[in-house]
Amino acid sequence: MHGQDFADDPHSVYDALRAFGPAAPVELAPGVDATLVIDYQAARTVLQNTMDFSRDPRRWKALNEGRIALDSPVLPMMAYRPNCLFTDGAVHLRLRKAVTDSLDRLNIARIRRDVEPIAAFLIDQFSERGRADLLNDYAKLLPLLLFNRLFGCPAGIGDRLTSSMSAIFDGKDVIKANEELTACLMELIALKRREPGDDVTSWLIQHPAGLNDEELKDQLVMLMGAGVEPERNLIGSALLLLLSSSSSGRGAGMLTEEALDDVLWHNPPIANYATHYPVHDVDLGGVHVDADTPLVISFAAANNDPALKDTPQSHTKGAHLAWGAGPHACPAKSPATVIAVTAIEAILNALPDLALDVPAEQLQWRPGPFHRALATLPVRFTPTPGTRVAAFHTPLQATRTTTAEPPRATTTPIPRQENKPSRKGFWSTFLDIFRV
């Protein structure tokens, strides 16, 4: 599952694996074996059964025995962290309560209000060129910058957070990037303990669960990991569907929400994950799975299970497993959807003649066992002035209110920051524009 052939056509691989039954043996990376659950009902069973299946990777027998290389590319996604993704029972409930309560404070109006100026800022960076890579110029950067905003990051910490998370997702010097990510998050936590704000970091600190600094750091890492990479892939794949549609295409006449739902059913951004470890040997629909071995849920294969075609689930919008199920289901389903809808509508409205710059079948998909991710999304459009940010040029303090009123437009265009000879990161540049 780690080669380019799988990235190019994963559904052919899933179809071939169905010969094994509801689950099949796979190799996630060189030397990393697992069992992939590809049957819809079997996937729901595992996701909802906390007695027989644990999320704690400290049970992983091969890793404990030293048979998994410590520099394995899948280890950052699979190794234990004390967060609500990799814990069970009372510990999981305590950590998840802190996360869900904090996320619940992000109302829909605020999320849209935060996404829109970031989208305008990014579009302004390339709108005069008439061409762009919507993956790396837009879909990748928007959630990174948004999380800086939601976490309450000052300029320096935000730039480092953005660069380190980008490096981790791109597999570039992952060990160093992880060290930098840890360092800047610990600085952020120390800052927010001294100077709390109206942001997710401060809310986690203030939560009655009483998270210590290590726990806070790992919940923030989990939120970024679960929010940035999947959001990029969701936005990119939905834009591809909308832009590649024709009069007879699957995306023809689709609304943004319909395109997102189509992606979540057929090509979910996190295609294979939610690793479980059986606490004892189990029989999964005739497939034997050893205790303490990785059991990976294929959301993509389960959603496209042929057995679903004639069932009520196949006609129900929310029945797909892209958000997971059971006690570890994604706690950010609503915010993630609003972010994607707002981002997609912002660029389609800003560049109404947006079109693919290459045929859809020539696009490259990034290899990797867990995601369904475009490598690039080249587009062309009529060049337009990069002055959209002007409509959002209000002090940052004003955007922290709870009202849903849009910011007033200014009459003076804000100069494009890329024309300045600056070595600042995107987040510093964004803050410079929106600073009083």
VOPAGU-2260 file (C-alpha; in pm, 1 decimal, decimal comma):
REM VOPAGU-2260
SITE   aa  ch    i         X         Y         Z
SITE  MET   A    0       0,0       0,0       0,0
SITE  HIS   A    1     299,9     229,9      -8,1
SITE  GLY   A    2     375,9     226,2    -381,2
SITE  GLN   A    3     271,5     449,4    -667,4
SITE  ASP   A    4      52,4     174,9    -817,7
SITE  PHE   A    5    -166,7     180,0    -508,2
SITE  ALA   A    6    -178,1     562,4    -511,9
SITE  ASP   A    7    -282,7     563,8    -876,8
SITE  ASP   A    8    -567,3     313,5    -843,2
SITE  PRO   A    9    -643,0     211,6    -483,9
SITE  HIS   A   10    -991,1      79,4    -559,9
SITE  SER   A   11    -848,0    -190,3    -787,2
SITE  VAL   A   12    -634,8    -302,5    -493,0
SITE  TYR   A   13    -934,5    -302,8    -258,8
SITE  ASP   A   14   -1134,9    -509,2    -508,7
SITE  ALA   A   15    -853,9    -763,0    -535,4
SITE  LEU   A   16    -826,1    -786,0    -156,3
SITE  ARG   A   17   -1195,3    -875,5    -125,2
SITE  ALA   A   18   -1103,2   -1228,9    -230,1
SITE  PHE   A   19    -960,5   -1275,4     122,9
SITE  GLY   A   20   -1291,7   -1188,2     289,3
SITE  PRO   A   21   -1390,1    -890,2     504,0
SITE  ALA   A   22   -1023,8    -825,9     587,4
SITE  ALA   A   23    -693,7    -893,7     414,8
SITE  PRO   A   24    -317,9    -891,1     484,7
SITE  VAL   A   25    -133,2    -581,1     360,3
SITE  GLU   A   26     204,2    -411,1     390,1
SITE  LEU   A   27     172,7     -49,3     503,1
SITE  ALA   A   28     541,5      23,8     453,5
SITE  PRO   A   29     849,0    -194,3     400,7
SITE  GLY   A   30     852,1    -440,4     690,1
SITE  VAL   A   31     524,4    -314,0     842,1
SITE  ASP   A   32     248,9    -575,8     810,1
SITE  ALA   A   33    -115,1    -519,0     900,9
SITE  THR   A   34    -466,0    -646,9     838,0
SITE  LEU   A   35    -689,1    -415,0     636,5
SITE  VAL   A   36   -1065,2    -419,7     707,7
SITE  ILE   A   37   -1242,6    -369,9     374,2
SITE  ASP   A   38   -1598,7    -480,1     457,0
SITE  TYR   A   39   -1847,8    -213,9     569,7
SITE  GLN   A   40   -2016,5    -414,6     845,5
SITE  ALA   A   41   -1685,6    -553,7     971,4
SITE  ALA   A   42   -1543,9    -201,6     984,8
SITE  ARG   A   43   -1839,1     -77,1    1191,5
SITE  THR   A   44   -1801,6    -375,5    1424,6
SITE  VAL   A   45   -1436,0    -299,7    1494,8
SITE  LEU   A   46   -1491,2      75,7    1530,6
SITE  GLN   A   47   -1770,0      26,4    1785,8
SITE  ASN   A   48   -1630,3    -268,1    1984,5
SITE  THR   A   49   -1412,7    -132,5    2263,8
SITE  MET   A   50   -1397,7    -461,5    2452,5
SITE  ASP   A   51   -1214,3    -665,7    2189,0
SITE  PHE   A   52   -1024,7    -392,3    2002,9
SITE  SER   A   53    -793,1    -134,0    2156,7
SITE  ARG   A   54    -664,1     190,0    2002,9
SITE  ASP   A   55    -347,5     188,8    2215,8
SITE  PRO   A   56     -40,1     121,5    1994,2
SITE  ARG   A   57     167,5      26,4    2297,2
SITE  ARG   A   58      12,2    -317,2    2243,5
SITE  TRP   A   59     180,1    -346,2    1901,3
SITE  LYS   A   60     375,9    -668,7    1929,3
SITE  ALA   A   61     611,1    -620,5    1632,9
SITE  LEU   A   62     707,5    -271,8    1751,4
SITE  ASN   A   63     767,1    -391,8    2107,5
SITE  GLU   A   64     986,2    -673,0    1976,3
SITE  GLY   A   65    1200,8    -433,3    1773,8
SITE  ARG   A   66    1081,9    -560,7    1435,4
SITE  ILE   A   67     963,5    -216,8    1322,9
SITE  ALA   A   68    1236,8      29,5    1225,3
SITE  LEU   A   69    1223,6     345,7    1434,3
SITE  ASP   A   70    1262,0     552,5    1116,9
SITE  SER   A   71     971,7     378,8     942,9
SITE  PRO   A   72     767,4     639,4     752,6
SITE  VAL   A   73     440,4     515,6     906,7
SITE  LEU   A   74     556,9     538,6    1266,6
SITE  PRO   A   75     465,3     908,5    1315,5
SITE  MET   A   76     106,6     817,0    1224,1
SITE  MET   A   77      96,8     496,1    1429,4
SITE  ALA   A   78     318,7     536,5    1735,1
SITE  TYR   A   79     163,7     610,0    2073,8
SITE  ARG   A   80      94,9     963,1    2188,3
SITE  PRO   A   81    -105,9    1041,2    2503,5
SITE  ASN   A   82    -396,9    1190,3    2312,2
SITE  CYS   A   83    -759,2    1092,4    2265,2
SITE  LEU   A   84    -679,0     913,1    1938,5
SITE  PHE   A   85    -450,5     651,9    2095,4
SITE  THR   A   86    -615,5     592,4    2432,9
SITE  ASP   A   87    -904,7     388,0    2567,3
SITE  GLY   A   88   -1146,2     390,3    2857,8
SITE  ALA   A   89   -1141,4     659,7    3123,9
SITE  VAL   A   90    -823,4     823,3    2991,1
SITE  HIS   A   91    -980,4     856,1    2647,2
SITE  LEU   A   92   -1302,9     998,9    2790,4
SITE  ARG   A   93   -1114,9    1260,7    2991,5
SITE  LEU   A   94    -899,7    1376,8    2700,7
SITE  ARG   A   95   -1182,1    1365,9    2446,3
SITE  LYS   A   96   -1409,1    1569,3    2674,0
SITE  ALA   A   97   -1149,6    1846,6    2683,6
SITE  VAL   A   98   -1117,3    1840,7    2304,5
SITE  THR   A   99   -1488,1    1823,4    2221,3
SITE  ASP   A  100   -1582,9    2094,3    2471,1
SITE  SER   A  101   -1316,1    2323,9    2327,2
SITE  LEU   A  102   -1419,1    2257,6    1967,2
SITE  ASP   A  103   -1783,5    2317,3    2057,1
SITE  ARG   A  104   -1691,7    2678,1    2135,2
SITE  LEU   A  105   -1606,8    2733,5    1766,5
SITE  ASN   A  106   -1941,5    2843,9    1627,8
SITE  ILE   A  107   -2009,4    2826,4    1256,3
SITE  ALA   A  108   -2012,8    3204,4    1210,0
SITE  ARG   A  109   -1669,6    3235,4    1365,9
SITE  ILE   A  110   -1520,2    2959,9    1150,4
SITE  ARG   A  111   -1648,0    3122,9     831,6
SITE  ARG   A  112   -1525,8    3460,8     952,7
SITE  ASP   A  113   -1178,1    3314,4    1009,5
SITE  VAL   A  114   -1161,3    3117,8     681,6
SITE  GLU   A  115   -1273,6    3393,7     445,9
SITE  PRO   A  116    -986,7    3643,3     497,9
SITE  ILE   A  117    -729,5    3362,8     484,8
SITE  ALA   A  118    -879,4    3242,9     156,4
SITE  ALA   A  119    -872,7    3598,5      19,9
SITE  PHE   A  120    -510,1    3642,0     128,4
SITE  LEU   A  121    -400,8    3320,6     -44,3
SITE  ILE   A  122    -596,0    3389,6    -363,3
SITE  ASP   A  123    -435,0    3733,8    -382,1
SITE  GLN   A  124     -93,0    3569,3    -390,6
SITE  PHE   A  125    -157,6    3405,2    -728,4
SITE  SER   A  126    -463,3    3568,1    -886,1
SITE  GLU   A  127    -257,8    3799,2   -1111,1
SITE  ARG   A  128     -65,4    3506,7   -1261,0
SITE  GLY   A  129    -361,6    3338,2   -1427,0
SITE  ARG   A  130    -230,8    2998,2   -1316,9
SITE  ALA   A  131    -189,1    2823,3    -983,6
SITE  ASP   A  132    -148,7    2490,0    -812,3
SITE  LEU   A  133    -458,4    2478,1    -595,1
SITE  LEU   A  134    -310,5    2203,7    -379,9
SITE  ASN   A  135      11,6    2370,3    -273,8
SITE  ASP   A  136     -90,1    2734,5    -322,4
SITE  TYR   A  137    -430,2    2706,0    -155,3
SITE  ALA   A  138    -567,6    2380,3     -12,5
SITE  LYS   A  139    -247,7    2299,1     176,7
SITE  LEU   A  140    -185,8    2645,9     320,8
SITE  LEU   A  141    -541,3    2742,4     415,1
SITE  PRO   A  142    -591,3    2487,2     696,7
SITE  LEU   A  143    -237,1    2545,9     825,6
SITE  LEU   A  144    -298,8    2919,1     856,5
SITE  LEU   A  145    -646,6    2860,0     995,6
SITE  PHE   A  146    -512,2    2642,0    1275,9
SITE  ASN   A  147    -262,3    2913,3    1362,6
SITE  ARG   A  148    -562,2    3143,1    1400,0
SITE  LEU   A  149    -770,8    2893,5    1599,1
SITE  PHE   A  150    -476,3    2812,2    1828,4
SITE  GLY   A  151    -403,5    3181,6    1886,3
SITE  CYS   A  152     -47,9    3168,4    1751,8
SITE  PRO   A  153     165,5    3483,6    1746,3
SITE  ALA   A  154     371,4    3545,7    1433,4
SITE  GLY   A  155     696,4    3367,1    1518,8
SITE  ILE   A  156     536,7    3056,3    1665,3
SITE  GLY   A  157     283,2    3040,0    1382,7
SITE  ASP   A  158     550,6    3049,0    1111,7
SITE  ARG   A  159     742,9    2766,3    1280,8
SITE  LEU   A  160     426,3    2565,6    1335,4
SITE  THR   A  161     334,0    2600,4     968,2
SITE  SER   A  162     678,0    2499,9     839,5
SITE  SER   A  163     721,0    2204,5    1076,0
SITE  MET   A  164     374,8    2060,9    1007,1
SITE  SER   A  165     432,7    2099,6     632,1
SITE  ALA   A  166     761,3    1910,8     661,1
SITE  ILE   A  167     599,4    1628,1     857,5
SITE  PHE   A  168     317,3    1586,3     606,3
SITE  ASP   A  169     565,1    1598,7     316,2
SITE  GLY   A  170     803,4    1351,6     482,6
SITE  LYS   A  171    1094,8    1598,0     484,1
SITE  ASP   A  172    1340,7    1551,9     774,5
SITE  VAL   A  173    1055,8    1427,0     990,3
SITE  ILE   A  174    1256,9    1381,3    1310,9
SITE  LYS   A  175    1385,1    1739,1    1307,5
SITE  ALA   A  176    1043,1    1872,6    1207,7
SITE  ASN   A  177     877,4    1683,7    1493,3
SITE  GLU   A  178    1127,0    1829,9    1740,7
SITE  GLU   A  179    1055,0    2181,1    1611,9
SITE  LEU   A  180     680,4    2118,8    1627,2
SITE  THR   A  181     709,0    2006,0    1989,6
SITE  ALA   A  182     923,2    2305,2    2083,3
SITE  CYS   A  183     694,4    2568,3    1931,6
SITE  LEU   A  184     379,1    2409,9    2077,1
SITE  MET   A  185     534,3    2405,1    2424,4
SITE  GLU   A  186     619,0    2774,5    2380,3
SITE  LEU   A  187     259,8    2840,7    2275,1
SITE  ILE   A  188     123,0    2657,6    2580,3
SITE  ALA   A  189     352,9    2853,0    2813,9
SITE  LEU   A  190     241,9    3178,1    2649,7
SITE  LYS   A  191    -128,9    3092,9    2678,3
SITE  ARG   A  192     -91,3    2996,8    3044,3
SITE  ARG   A  193      45,5    3348,7    3104,3
SITE  GLU   A  194    -178,1    3531,0    2858,0
SITE  PRO   A  195    -494,1    3333,1    2778,3
SITE  GLY   A  196    -698,2    3436,4    2477,4
SITE  ASP   A  197   -1014,8    3350,7    2289,0
SITE  ASP   A  198    -863,4    3041,9    2122,8
SITE  VAL   A  199    -858,1    2662,5    2135,4
SITE  THR   A  200    -522,8    2647,0    2317,5
SITE  SER   A  201    -650,1    2865,8    2602,6
SITE  TRP   A  202    -977,9    2673,0    2622,2
SITE  LEU   A  203    -792,3    2342,6    2652,9
SITE  ILE   A  204    -574,4    2490,7    2928,3
SITE  GLN   A  205    -878,6    2619,2    3115,5
SITE  HIS   A  206   -1080,3    2298,9    3082,8
SITE  PRO   A  207   -1174,5    2121,5    3409,7
SITE  ALA   A  208    -996,2    1807,6    3286,4
SITE  GLY   A  209    -676,1    1976,1    3404,1
SITE  LEU   A  210    -446,6    1870,9    3119,4
SITE  ASN   A  211     -74,9    1899,6    3189,7
SITE  ASP   A  212     162,6    2052,1    2934,3
SITE  GLU   A  213     249,6    1720,0    2769,7
SITE  GLU   A  214    -116,3    1630,4    2735,7
SITE  LEU   A  215    -194,7    1974,8    2597,5
SITE  LYS   A  216      82,8    1946,5    2343,4
SITE  ASP   A  217     -34,0    1607,6    2223,4
SITE  GLN   A  218    -398,9    1714,6    2191,3
SITE  LEU   A  219    -284,2    2009,4    1976,0
SITE  VAL   A  220     -69,3    1778,3    1761,6
SITE  MET   A  221    -367,2    1545,7    1721,2
SITE  LEU   A  222    -596,8    1832,1    1622,7
SITE  MET   A  223    -352,6    1958,9    1361,8
SITE  GLY   A  224    -280,4    1612,7    1227,0
SITE  ALA   A  225    -649,7    1528,8    1205,2
SITE  GLY   A  226    -745,4    1866,8    1066,4
SITE  VAL   A  227    -475,7    1988,6     830,8
SITE  GLU   A  228    -389,6    1692,0     606,9
SITE  PRO   A  229    -748,5    1559,5     575,6
SITE  GLU   A  230    -880,9    1910,0     512,2
SITE  ARG   A  231    -627,1    1969,2     236,5
SITE  ASN   A  232    -720,8    1642,1      70,5
SITE  LEU   A  233   -1094,0    1702,9     109,2
SITE  ILE   A  234   -1075,0    2050,9     -44,6
SITE  GLY   A  235    -846,5    1932,3    -325,1
SITE  SER   A  236   -1049,8    1627,1    -421,0
SITE  ALA   A  237   -1378,8    1818,8    -412,1
SITE  LEU   A  238   -1234,5    2093,9    -632,5
SITE  LEU   A  239   -1108,7    1828,4    -873,0
SITE  LEU   A  240   -1454,1    1673,9    -891,0
SITE  LEU   A  241   -1620,7    2009,6    -953,1
SITE  LEU   A  242   -1364,5    2125,6   -1209,6
SITE  SER   A  243   -1344,4    1798,1   -1401,6
SITE  SER   A  244   -1721,0    1755,5   -1435,3
SITE  SER   A  245   -1886,1    1780,2   -1772,4
SITE  SER   A  246   -2241,4    1745,6   -1893,7
SITE  SER   A  247   -2212,1    1370,7   -1842,2
SITE  GLY   A  248   -1957,9    1367,3   -1559,8
SITE  ARG   A  249   -2030,6    1259,7   -1202,4
SITE  GLY   A  250   -1982,5    1613,6   -1073,6
SITE  ALA   A  251   -2205,5    1783,8   -1329,5
SITE  GLY   A  252   -2438,3    2032,6   -1163,8
SITE  MET   A  253   -2321,9    1943,0    -814,0
SITE  LEU   A  254   -2340,7    2186,5    -527,5
SITE  THR   A  255   -2030,5    2219,6    -310,1
SITE  GLU   A  256   -2186,9    2015,3     -30,6
SITE  GLU   A  257   -2277,7    1738,6    -277,2
SITE  ALA   A  258   -1922,8    1726,9    -411,0
SITE  LEU   A  259   -1785,2    1697,3     -58,6
SITE  ASP   A  260   -2025,5    1414,3      21,0
SITE  ASP   A  261   -1925,4    1235,7    -299,1
SITE  VAL   A  262   -1559,6    1259,7    -200,9
SITE  LEU   A  263   -1630,9    1134,4     151,5
SITE  TRP   A  264   -1813,0     831,9       8,5
SITE  HIS   A  265   -1580,2     740,0    -278,1
SITE  ASN   A  266   -1236,0     889,0    -203,0
SITE  PRO   A  267   -1225,4     990,9     164,3
SITE  PRO   A  268    -921,0    1209,4     240,6
SITE  ILE   A  269    -803,0     967,7     508,1
SITE  ALA   A  270    -866,0     644,1     324,9
SITE  ASN   A  271    -711,8     391,7     566,0
SITE  TYR   A  272    -648,8     454,4     934,5
SITE  ALA   A  273    -813,2     414,3    1278,6
SITE  THR   A  274    -566,9     139,2    1368,6
SITE  HIS   A  275    -696,2    -105,0    1629,7
SITE  TYR   A  276    -517,1    -384,0    1815,4
SITE  PRO   A  277    -717,5    -696,6    1905,8
SITE  VAL   A  278    -677,0    -771,0    2275,9
SITE  HIS   A  279    -693,6   -1143,9    2191,3
SITE  ASP   A  280    -695,5   -1352,1    1875,8
SITE  VAL   A  281   -1017,2   -1284,4    1686,1
SITE  ASP   A  282   -1213,0   -1427,6    1397,0
SITE  LEU   A  283   -1333,5   -1144,6    1175,5
SITE  GLY   A  284   -1586,6   -1297,0     937,6
SITE  GLY   A  285   -1368,3   -1601,7     880,4
SITE  VAL   A  286   -1039,5   -1407,9     876,9
SITE  HIS   A  287    -805,2   -1485,0    1168,1
SITE  VAL   A  288    -636,2   -1181,7    1325,3
SITE  ASP   A  289    -366,5   -1223,2    1589,6
SITE  ALA   A  290    -378,5   -1032,5    1913,6
SITE  ASP   A  291    -172,6    -711,3    1934,7
SITE  THR   A  292    -129,7    -676,2    1559,1
SITE  PRO   A  293    -239,9    -368,1    1361,0
SITE  LEU   A  294    -593,1    -384,9    1228,3
SITE  VAL   A  295    -641,2     -87,2     995,0
SITE  ILE   A  296    -985,2      32,6     887,9
SITE  SER   A  297   -1019,4     108,6     516,1
SITE  PHE   A  298   -1285,4     378,9     510,5
SITE  ALA   A  299   -1253,1     397,2     132,0
SITE  ALA   A  300   -1297,6      23,4      74,6
SITE  ALA   A  301   -1577,8      -8,3     331,3
SITE  ASN   A  302   -1769,7     283,0     180,5
SITE  ASN   A  303   -1745,6     116,7    -159,0
SITE  ASP   A  304   -1829,9    -232,8     -36,7
SITE  PRO   A  305   -2032,5    -400,9    -316,9
SITE  ALA   A  306   -2268,7    -536,0     -50,8
SITE  LEU   A  307   -2383,4    -179,0      17,4
SITE  LYS   A  308   -2528,9    -123,3    -328,9
SITE  ASP   A  309   -2868,7    -268,4    -246,6
SITE  THR   A  310   -2889,5    -151,5     116,6
SITE  PRO   A  311   -3048,0     161,1     268,1
SITE  GLN   A  312   -2703,4     285,7     376,3
SITE  SER   A  313   -2599,1     344,6      17,0
SITE  HIS   A  314   -2876,0     603,7     -20,4
SITE  THR   A  315   -2814,6     781,8     311,0
SITE  LYS   A  316   -2589,8    1086,5     310,6
SITE  GLY   A  317   -2435,4    1036,2     653,7
SITE  ALA   A  318   -2390,2     659,0     642,8
SITE  HIS   A  319   -2033,9     662,8     510,3
SITE  LEU   A  320   -1745,5     593,2     747,7
SITE  ALA   A  321   -1518,5     880,2     642,5
SITE  TRP   A  322   -1568,0    1043,6     983,9
SITE  GLY   A  323   -1522,1     714,0    1164,4
SITE  ALA   A  324   -1775,7     562,8    1403,2
SITE  GLY   A  325   -1802,7     466,2    1766,9
SITE  PRO   A  326   -1628,5     638,0    2060,4
SITE  HIS   A  327   -1335,6     759,0    1845,3
SITE  ALA   A  328   -1545,1     914,0    1567,6
SITE  CYS   A  329   -1413,7    1248,9    1446,2
SITE  PRO   A  330   -1518,7    1520,8    1693,1
SITE  ALA   A  331   -1474,3    1796,8    1433,2
SITE  LYS   A  332   -1713,5    1684,4    1159,8
SITE  SER   A  333   -1914,9    2007,8    1153,8
SITE  PRO   A  334   -1618,1    2250,5    1167,3
SITE  ALA   A  335   -1431,0    2051,3     903,3
SITE  THR   A  336   -1729,8    2062,7     669,2
SITE  VAL   A  337   -1778,1    2437,2     715,0
SITE  ILE   A  338   -1407,5    2501,8     651,6
SITE  ALA   A  339   -1415,0    2302,6     326,3
SITE  VAL   A  340   -1738,3    2457,0     200,0
SITE  THR   A  341   -1618,9    2809,7     275,9
SITE  ALA   A  342   -1278,1    2754,0     117,1
SITE  ILE   A  343   -1420,7    2601,4    -200,4
SITE  GLU   A  344   -1691,5    2861,8    -246,1
SITE  ALA   A  345   -1440,8    3142,9    -183,3
SITE  ILE   A  346   -1214,0    3041,5    -469,0
SITE  LEU   A  347   -1494,1    2951,6    -709,8
SITE  ASN   A  348   -1653,1    3290,4    -650,2
SITE  ALA   A  349   -1322,6    3477,6    -676,1
SITE  LEU   A  350   -1213,7    3302,1    -998,4
SITE  PRO   A  351   -1537,2    3207,9   -1177,6
SITE  ASP   A  352   -1366,8    3075,8   -1494,5
SITE  LEU   A  353   -1136,5    2843,2   -1300,6
SITE  ALA   A  354   -1045,8    2537,2   -1509,4
SITE  LEU   A  355    -807,5    2243,2   -1490,8
SITE  ASP   A  356    -479,1    2311,5   -1667,6
SITE  VAL   A  357    -422,5    1942,0   -1748,2
SITE  PRO   A  358    -663,5    1653,2   -1809,9
SITE  ALA   A  359    -785,9    1501,0   -1484,9
SITE  GLU   A  360    -644,2    1159,1   -1574,8
SITE  GLN   A  361    -292,4    1306,7   -1589,5
SITE  LEU   A  362    -295,9    1430,2   -1230,6
SITE  GLN   A  363     -59,0    1262,0    -986,2
SITE  TRP   A  364    -164,1    1115,4    -651,6
SITE  ARG   A  365      74,4    1113,7    -356,0
SITE  PRO   A  366     180,7     763,7    -248,9
SITE  GLY   A  367     111,6     656,4     105,9
SITE  PRO   A  368    -101,4     395,7     282,3
SITE  PHE   A  369    -324,4     627,9     481,4
SITE  HIS   A  370    -437,8     917,2     263,3
SITE  ARG   A  371    -604,5     977,6     -70,8
SITE  ALA   A  372    -418,6    1289,7    -172,6
SITE  LEU   A  373    -346,7    1475,3    -493,6
SITE  ALA   A  374      14,1    1582,2    -544,0
SITE  THR   A  375     -83,5    1892,1    -743,3
SITE  LEU   A  376    -395,4    2051,9    -887,2
SITE  PRO   A  377    -285,3    2289,0   -1168,3
SITE  VAL   A  378    -550,4    2534,0   -1286,2
SITE  ARG   A  379    -581,9    2834,4   -1514,2
SITE  PHE   A  380    -810,9    3137,1   -1502,3
SITE  THR   A  381    -838,9    3496,0   -1617,6
SITE  PRO   A  382    -578,6    3702,7   -1426,2
SITE  THR   A  383    -737,3    3942,4   -1177,1
SITE  PRO   A  384    -591,7    4206,2    -939,5
SITE  GLY   A  385    -477,2    4076,8    -601,2
SITE  THR   A  386    -683,8    4314,8    -389,7
SITE  ARG   A  387    -939,8    4086,2    -223,4
SITE  VAL   A  388    -780,1    4117,3     118,6
SITE  ALA   A  389    -889,0    4482,1     128,4
SITE  ALA   A  390   -1246,6    4377,7     200,7
SITE  PHE   A  391   -1134,2    4208,9     522,5
SITE  HIS   A  392    -889,6    4470,3     647,1
SITE  THR   A  393   -1019,2    4511,0    1001,5
SITE  PRO   A  394    -822,4    4484,1    1324,5
SITE  LEU   A  395    -774,0    4128,8    1450,3
SITE  GLN   A  396    -941,7    4225,3    1774,8
SITE  ALA   A  397   -1262,3    4301,0    1585,6
SITE  THR   A  398   -1276,4    3949,8    1440,0
SITE  ARG   A  399   -1286,0    3795,6    1786,3
SITE  THR   A  400   -1639,1    3904,6    1859,6
SITE  THR   A  401   -1926,4    3657,5    1850,9
SITE  THR   A  402   -2127,3    3846,5    1593,3
SITE  ALA   A  403   -2170,0    3708,3    1245,0
SITE  GLU   A  404   -2152,8    4047,7    1074,5
SITE  PRO   A  405   -1904,5    4060,8     784,7
SITE  PRO   A  406   -1616,4    4307,2     817,8
SITE  ARG   A  407   -1651,5    4638,8     641,5
SITE  ALA   A  408   -1467,4    4687,4     316,8
SITE  THR   A  409   -1199,0    4953,4     296,5
SITE  THR   A  410   -1158,1    5189,9       6,6
SITE  THR   A  411    -780,9    5156,1     -13,8
SITE  PRO   A  412    -647,4    4831,6    -163,0
SITE  ILE   A  413    -395,1    4650,2      52,9
SITE  PRO   A  414     -67,9    4600,4    -135,8
SITE  ARG   A  415      22,8    4242,9    -218,8
SITE  GLN   A  416     274,7    4129,8      36,6
SITE  GLU   A  417     467,6    3904,4    -199,1
SITE  ASN   A  418     598,3    4215,9    -373,2
SITE  LYS   A  419     787,6    4315,1     -59,9
SITE  PRO   A  420    1141,1    4182,1     -16,9
SITE  SER   A  421    1059,9    3985,9     297,6
SITE  ARG   A  422    1172,0    3653,3     440,4
SITE  LYS   A  423     864,8    3627,5     660,2
SITE  GLY   A  424     642,5    3322,2     657,6
SITE  PHE   A  425     282,8    3320,0     541,5
SITE  TRP   A  426     144,7    3359,8     893,4
SITE  SER   A  427     361,8    3663,1     976,1
SITE  THR   A  428     265,8    3821,6     646,0
SITE  PHE   A  429    -101,9    3754,5     708,4
SITE  LEU   A  430     -80,6    3908,9    1055,5
SITE  ASP   A  431      99,4    4213,7     916,3
SITE  ILE   A  432    -193,9    4277,4     683,0
SITE  PHE   A  433    -456,1    4243,3     956,2
SITE  ARG   A  434    -266,8    4430,6    1225,3
SITE  VAL   A  435    -388,8    4776,4    1321,1
